[in-house]
Amino acid sequence: MIRLEKRQVAVILSGLFFLDLFLGVSFFSPQIFSDGLPRVVFFDVGQGDAEMIEMPDGEGGFVRILIDGGRDRKIIDRLSEQTIPTPYIDVVIATHPDYDHYGGLLPLFDVYEAGVFAGNGVMVEKSTYKKLLATAEKKAKQSISLRAGDKIRYREERIDILMPDIQALRAKGTNEAGIVMLYTSGTGRRVLFTADIGKETEKRIIEKYPDLTVDILKVAHHGSRNSSAEVFVKKVAPKVAVIEVGKNNYGHPTSEVLELLASSDALIYRTDLHKTKRIVLDIKP
């Protein structure tokens, strides 16, 4: 057991052991703040990913889980706009070793401390990623790897790790081994964070979890043509789809992905157009 800030977050790693960590809008109105309700934030960090889950702690505060940090110091500016009372984040997750997801976590640790740092356990020959892992060992109280079957729980809030599984970890490149998370709030809302996974991994997710539907989908890989398989989007049926994207030469997001999301009746937010969005997760009827 590790005692940090008197807040108990349970991390269950593939059922092998139980680790107790004492960690230091209306649904469709993303600009509205509402005390006591869980929230998710999708940060405008340019061409990159950075999200945060804020779980109410029952005492007027929040347990904060940061998922990725973009490619540079923009994440520090975005966090400063969120009125976080202390330079401390309970859990910091790097979904996979692509620089536009983890690069901003390097300067982040110059400013913030963390209770837990989590990666996917994949080692790559990238000096900046190795530097991040070494920095996290010093700045976080605990470092762990997350794989399919792991869970993070706090009070009534739950995060299920859907990927990577063994097959994803053996795939070429780094994208398919990204950490995919399903957040189920205490209010009954479901948010799916998909990192940069491609269509084949998306299809395997709905094969493994045939009843999976969500309220909010973080669209995979910035709206790339290699992600957002039609069968996947139709199956998870998001009410809100968030594309984290900035100026780029890749054609993100593609017109095909935008048309697919629109045809699925999803309300689409893009961080390049709509900037940072904080969505309060009201009680699901």
Wavefront OBJ file of the C-alpha trace (Angstrom):
o trace
v 0.000 0.000 0.000
v 1.078 3.545 -0.770
v -0.339 6.510 1.090
v -0.783 9.617 -1.020
v -3.219 12.405 -0.226
v -5.744 10.196 1.631
v -7.740 9.278 -1.471
v -8.082 5.601 -2.225
v -7.903 4.473 -5.828
v -7.917 0.758 -6.508
v -5.831 -0.510 -9.392
v -6.542 -4.156 -10.195
v -3.950 -5.581 -12.556
v -5.445 -8.428 -14.603
v -6.867 -10.010 -11.469
v -3.375 -10.970 -10.308
v -3.243 -8.681 -7.345
v -5.073 -5.770 -5.754
v -3.154 -2.555 -5.189
v -4.689 0.147 -2.980
v -3.318 3.577 -3.784
v -4.166 6.492 -1.500
v -3.825 9.197 -4.123
v -2.856 12.668 -3.790
v -22.390 20.450 -18.082
v -25.020 19.009 -18.350
v -24.038 16.086 -20.508
v -24.592 17.976 -23.774
v -23.429 21.386 -22.533
v -19.623 21.114 -22.432
v -19.012 24.641 -21.099
v -21.164 24.246 -18.004
v -19.466 23.490 -14.694
v -21.356 21.392 -12.171
v -20.036 20.594 -8.703
v -20.176 17.002 -7.549
v -20.496 15.398 -10.976
v -17.750 13.554 -12.881
v -16.215 15.313 -15.870
v -14.032 14.581 -18.845
v -11.810 17.149 -20.532
v -10.498 16.998 -24.090
v -7.595 19.404 -24.392
v -6.647 21.477 -27.398
v -2.932 20.669 -27.660
v -2.607 20.957 -31.413
v -1.936 17.795 -33.422
v -1.893 15.377 -30.504
v -3.959 13.762 -27.770
v -4.527 14.820 -24.167
v -7.583 14.053 -22.059
v -8.450 14.122 -18.380
v -11.012 12.306 -16.267
v -12.130 14.131 -13.122
v -13.823 11.929 -10.539
v -15.573 13.652 -7.609
v -13.967 12.747 -4.291
v -17.056 13.448 -2.164
v -15.327 16.342 -0.434
v -15.696 19.038 -3.073
v -12.580 18.025 -4.999
v -11.647 15.605 -7.763
v -9.374 12.682 -8.413
v -7.717 13.468 -11.745
v -6.492 11.008 -14.358
v -4.525 12.519 -17.238
v -4.438 10.472 -20.440
v -1.548 11.528 -22.697
v -0.094 15.021 -22.922
v 0.256 16.063 -26.540
v 3.682 16.832 -28.001
v 4.853 19.936 -26.116
v 4.249 22.384 -23.260
v 0.723 23.248 -24.395
v -0.620 20.708 -21.916
v 0.779 22.763 -19.038
v -1.062 25.841 -20.302
v -4.280 23.867 -20.713
v -4.026 22.401 -17.216
v -3.437 25.845 -15.736
v -6.780 26.886 -17.225
v -8.540 24.099 -15.288
v -7.956 25.659 -11.837
v -6.295 22.568 -10.389
v -5.557 23.592 -6.776
v -2.179 21.852 -6.422
v 0.495 20.729 -8.937
v -0.483 17.101 -8.470
v -2.241 14.606 -10.734
v -3.387 11.324 -9.265
v -2.740 9.142 -12.321
v -0.825 9.991 -15.516
v -1.206 7.566 -18.423
v 0.873 7.413 -21.603
v -1.219 5.301 -23.959
v 1.649 4.425 -26.323
v 5.098 5.710 -27.332
v 4.104 8.145 -30.103
v 5.542 11.604 -29.486
v 2.286 13.464 -30.132
v 0.856 11.570 -27.170
v 3.731 11.505 -24.672
v 5.978 14.451 -25.625
v 4.109 16.910 -23.418
v 4.471 14.637 -20.387
v 8.211 15.403 -20.254
v 7.772 19.113 -19.379
v 4.659 18.215 -17.373
v 6.801 16.422 -14.794
v 8.837 19.607 -14.345
v 5.702 21.191 -12.898
v 3.455 18.385 -11.635
v 3.946 15.373 -9.434
v 1.877 12.228 -9.859
v 0.582 9.432 -7.700
v 0.860 6.817 -10.438
v 2.402 6.773 -13.895
v 1.118 4.096 -16.258
v 2.313 3.043 -19.703
v 1.620 0.031 -21.886
v 4.915 -1.662 -21.050
v 6.206 -1.564 -24.624
v 9.871 -0.617 -24.867
v 11.008 1.327 -27.925
v 14.359 2.735 -29.001
v 13.339 6.347 -28.593
v 15.544 8.462 -26.356
v 12.710 10.834 -25.450
v 10.431 7.988 -24.383
v 13.195 6.420 -22.323
v 13.698 9.819 -20.707
v 9.988 9.974 -19.894
v 10.060 6.564 -18.209
v 13.128 7.551 -16.180
v 11.527 10.853 -15.175
v 8.300 9.150 -14.186
v 10.210 6.797 -11.914
v 11.419 9.864 -10.014
v 8.337 12.081 -10.119
v 5.560 9.508 -9.652
v 5.051 7.520 -6.459
v 4.414 4.362 -8.460
v 4.959 3.208 -12.068
v 2.898 0.411 -13.593
v 1.958 -1.088 -16.969
v -1.674 -1.435 -18.022
v -2.962 -4.281 -20.165
v -6.340 -5.671 -21.209
v -8.254 -6.896 -18.163
v -6.812 -4.334 -15.759
v -9.153 -1.983 -13.901
v -8.966 1.339 -12.089
v -11.666 2.051 -9.501
v -12.507 4.992 -7.284
v -15.718 5.051 -5.258
v -18.481 4.470 -7.842
v -16.205 5.294 -10.795
v -14.575 2.563 -12.902
v -12.111 2.362 -15.780
v -11.785 -0.931 -17.642
v -8.667 -1.454 -19.756
v -9.819 -3.101 -22.995
v -6.482 -3.058 -24.832
v -3.663 -3.886 -25.403
v -3.964 -7.644 -25.345
v -1.255 -10.054 -26.463
v -2.237 -9.821 -30.122
v -2.102 -6.015 -30.054
v 1.276 -6.050 -28.352
v 2.658 -8.248 -31.140
v 1.400 -5.972 -33.933
v 3.795 -3.926 -36.041
v 4.337 -0.311 -35.051
v 3.154 1.307 -31.855
v -0.447 2.302 -32.567
v -2.219 -1.037 -32.117
v -0.675 -1.511 -28.672
v -2.207 1.711 -27.361
v -4.082 1.624 -24.062
v -7.832 1.637 -24.730
v -9.954 2.612 -21.736
v -13.668 2.452 -21.028
v -14.615 4.899 -18.288
v -17.955 4.256 -16.589
v -18.882 7.173 -14.374
v -20.805 6.910 -11.133
v -23.648 8.636 -12.981
v -23.835 5.797 -15.498
v -22.184 7.535 -18.457
v -19.597 5.685 -20.566
v -16.600 7.242 -22.315
v -14.272 5.292 -24.589
v -10.674 6.460 -25.063
v -9.078 4.790 -28.081
v -5.543 6.223 -28.428
v -4.343 5.623 -32.033
v -5.663 2.113 -32.624
v -6.588 1.035 -36.153
v -9.611 -0.609 -37.670
v -8.557 -4.213 -36.976
v -8.133 -3.545 -33.252
v -11.456 -1.686 -33.195
v -13.139 -4.724 -34.747
v -11.548 -7.055 -32.205
v -12.804 -4.834 -29.378
v -16.437 -5.189 -30.422
v -15.910 -8.922 -30.932
v -14.602 -9.228 -27.364
v -17.206 -6.828 -25.947
v -20.345 -7.334 -28.081
v -22.553 -5.217 -25.783
v -20.255 -2.192 -25.872
v -22.034 1.129 -26.400
v -20.833 4.531 -25.203
v -22.001 8.072 -24.643
v -18.714 9.677 -25.716
v -16.089 8.342 -28.112
v -12.585 9.765 -28.345
v -12.133 9.119 -32.056
v -9.026 7.043 -32.708
v -5.916 8.456 -34.380
v -7.180 12.023 -34.916
v -9.754 10.903 -37.472
v -7.274 8.998 -39.647
v -8.473 6.875 -42.566
v -6.797 3.902 -40.847
v -9.198 4.072 -37.891
v -12.945 4.422 -37.240
v -14.150 1.260 -38.942
v -17.800 1.640 -39.881
v -18.835 -1.516 -38.027
v -17.090 -0.228 -34.898
v -18.630 3.250 -34.949
v -22.109 1.876 -35.658
v -21.769 -0.665 -32.851
v -20.545 1.650 -30.084
v -23.080 4.306 -31.245
v -21.601 7.384 -29.536
v -23.819 10.361 -28.800
v -20.727 12.565 -28.826
v -17.559 12.023 -30.865
v -14.435 14.027 -30.045
v -11.596 14.370 -32.551
v -8.343 15.679 -31.093
v -6.499 17.263 -33.976
v -4.475 20.304 -35.005
v -2.828 21.644 -38.119
v -1.281 18.670 -39.910
v -0.120 17.274 -43.236
v -1.866 13.912 -42.822
v -5.352 14.949 -43.841
v -6.737 14.442 -40.330
v -9.610 14.200 -39.898
v -10.624 12.609 -43.173
v -13.924 13.447 -44.844
v -14.823 9.737 -44.707
v -14.563 9.651 -40.910
v -16.507 12.904 -40.526
v -19.271 11.614 -42.802
v -19.415 8.308 -40.936
v -19.743 10.032 -37.559
v -22.387 12.406 -38.904
v -24.375 9.516 -40.406
v -24.271 7.850 -36.979
v -25.984 10.914 -35.459
v -23.016 11.702 -33.251
v -22.460 15.277 -32.116
v -18.924 16.016 -33.336
v -16.380 18.132 -31.469
v -12.964 18.937 -32.937
v -10.276 20.496 -30.792
v -8.897 22.434 -33.770
v -12.270 24.127 -34.219
v -13.937 23.997 -30.818
v -10.820 24.107 -28.609
v -10.701 22.505 -25.145
v -13.971 20.907 -24.085
v -14.940 19.954 -20.550
v -18.028 17.757 -20.482
v -19.911 17.187 -17.251
v -21.368 13.697 -17.063
v -24.890 14.068 -15.726
v -26.972 11.195 -14.417
v -28.011 8.773 -17.144
v -31.805 8.304 -17.112
l 1 2 3 4 5 6 7 8 9 10 11 12 13 14 15 16 17 18 19 20 21 22 23 24
l 25 26 27 28 29 30 31 32 33 34 35 36 37 38 39 40 41 42 43 44 45 46 47 48 49 50 51 52 53 54 55 56 57 58 59 60 61 62 63 64 65 66 67 68 69 70 71 72 73 74 75 76 77 78 79 80 81 82 83 84 85 86 87 88 89 90 91 92 93 94 95 96 97 98 99 100 101 102 103 104 105 106 107 108 109 110 111 112 113 114 115 116 117 118 119 120 121 122 123 124 125 126 127 128 129 130 131 132 133 134 135 136 137 138 139 140 141 142 143 144 145 146 147 148 149 150 151 152 153 154 155 156 157 158 159 160 161 162 163 164 165 166 167 168 169 170 171 172 173 174 175 176 177 178 179 180 181 182 183 184 185 186 187 188 189 190 191 192 193 194 195 196 197 198 199 200 201 202 203 204 205 206 207 208 209 210 211 212 213 214 215 216 217 218 219 220 221 222 223 224 225 226 227 228 229 230 231 232 233 234 235 236 237 238 239 240 241 242 243 244 245 246 247 248 249 250 251 252 253 254 255 256 257 258 259 260 261 262 263 264 265 266 267 268 269 270 271 272 273 274 275 276 277 278 279 280 281 282 283 284 285
